[in-house]
Amino acid sequence: MSTSWTTVTSPVGALRVSTDGRAVIAVEFEPHGPATGRRDDDQPVLCAAAAQLQEYFAGQRREFDLPLAPRGTEFQRRVWQALRAIPYGQTATYGQVASRLGLNPATTSRAVGRANGSNPLPVLVPCHRVIGANGTLTGFAGGLPRKQWLLDLEAARLF
């Protein structure tokens, strides 16, 4: 199946959003790597994703209603699904995510962290809401300034 993509302008830089034609399969922060597939700014899934991302950044959307098909292992997909359960404006630690999956945080927090770090759908699957056990910001594919910006956006829109 062929892929297509579009670029969405956002306050955290241009996002490249990709689809397989049925679901969103990737969101990439700039600088983007080489594009695969073709640019298609009129593809319906991409148009819906662009509109919902714009609403999120404008503080008008707290949850995304898009077909998502992240590519990864079964464990990674379980972690990414657990990330979607972290409420808007809240955070969870890697250990808390492990516990929610019925795993022992002492032995699986790092594996959860690796899965979190390989999330191909940042923002849509809110990996930015996961923080270190001591409450500090930890790795984020888009960089810690973007992670802080996303957390600040959500905190400012809670009331």
N, C-alpha and C positions, 0 to 999 in steps of 0.2 A: 504494500500500500504506500502511496506517495505521501510525502509531507509537504505542508505549506506553512508559511509564517507571515507575521506582520510585526511592525514595531509600534509600541505604545509609549507615548511620551508620558513621563511621570516625574514627580518631585524628587525621586531618588535616581533619576537618569532614565535613559531609554531602555525599555524592556522588550526583548524579542520573545514573542509568544508563538509556539509552534503547535500544529495539530496534525493528526493522521486523517482528518476529514470527518471524524466522528467525535473526537474528544481532544481536550488540550493535553499535550504530552510533555511540554517543556515551557518554562519561563526562565529567561536568562538576563542577568544584569549586564550592563556594559562594563568593560569592553567585551563585546561578543566574540566568540570564536567563529570559525568559518560556518556559514549558513548551509544547511542541507535542505533540499527541496526547493520550492519556488516561492517567491513573495506573492501573497494573494490578500490584499487588503479588503476584499469583498467576500471572503469565505465566511459563511454564517457562524461557525463556532468561534472563529477569530474575532468577528465583529461583536459577538456576545461577550467574549472575554475582555476585549478592549473597553466596551461600555461598562462592564462591572468593575474593572480595575479603576477606571476614571471615577466611578461613583465611590469606590473605597477611598481613593486618595482625596476626594472632596469631602470625606466624612459622612457620606450618605449611605454607605453599605457596610454592614458588619459581617455578613456571611456571603459566600459565593455560591451561586446556583448554576454550576457549569458541569458538563460531562468531563471527567478527569480520567486519564489513563496513564499514570506514571509508570515508567518501565523500571523494574527492579526485582529483587528477590522477594520471596514470600515474606521473609522477616522484615525487609525494608518496607514493603507495602503495609504490613501490620503497624509498623511504627508511624508511617505517614498517615494512616487512618486515625491513629491515636492523637496525632498532632491536630487533626481537624476538630477534635473534641475539646481542645483548650479554648475556653471562651474568649471572645474579643476583649481586649484590654487586660487580660490576665496572663500570668506566666506560670510555667511549671519547670521543675528541674528534670534532668535526665533520669534521675532515680524515680521521680514521681511518674514519669512516662513509663518506665520499666514496670513499676508496681501496677499501673493501670492495665498493663498487658498481662498481668499475672506472673511476672518474672521477678527474680531476686535482684533488687537494685545493686547489691554489693558485687554481683558477678556479671551483670548485664548492662550497667550504665554506660560503659564505654562503647558497647555494641550499639546501643540506642543512639549514642552520640555520633557514631560513624554513619548510621542510617539517616539520622537527622541531617548530617552534613552532606549527604548525597541526594537529598530531596531535589528532584528535578522541577518542582513546581513551587518555588518560594513565593511568598505572599498568598497565593491561592491555598496552599497547604502551609499553615503558619509556623514554620520552623523558627521564625524570629521570636516566638513566644517561649522558647526553651532557653533557660539560663543555667548557670553553674549552681552547684549545691550551696555555695556561699553567697548567692544572690548576685554575682557579677555576670556581666555579659561575656559570653564565650563565643568561639568561632561562628562565623556566618559567611556563607559563600559570597554574599554581596558586600562584605566588609562590616566591621563593627559600627561605623558611623551610620550606615544605612539601617542596621538592626536597631540602633538607638532611635533613629528617626521614626521607624515604623512603630516601635513601642510608645514613643511620645505621641504620635498621631492618635493611637488608640486610647491612650490615657486621657488625652484632651477631649475626646468625644464621648466619654462615659456618662457625662451628666447632661 
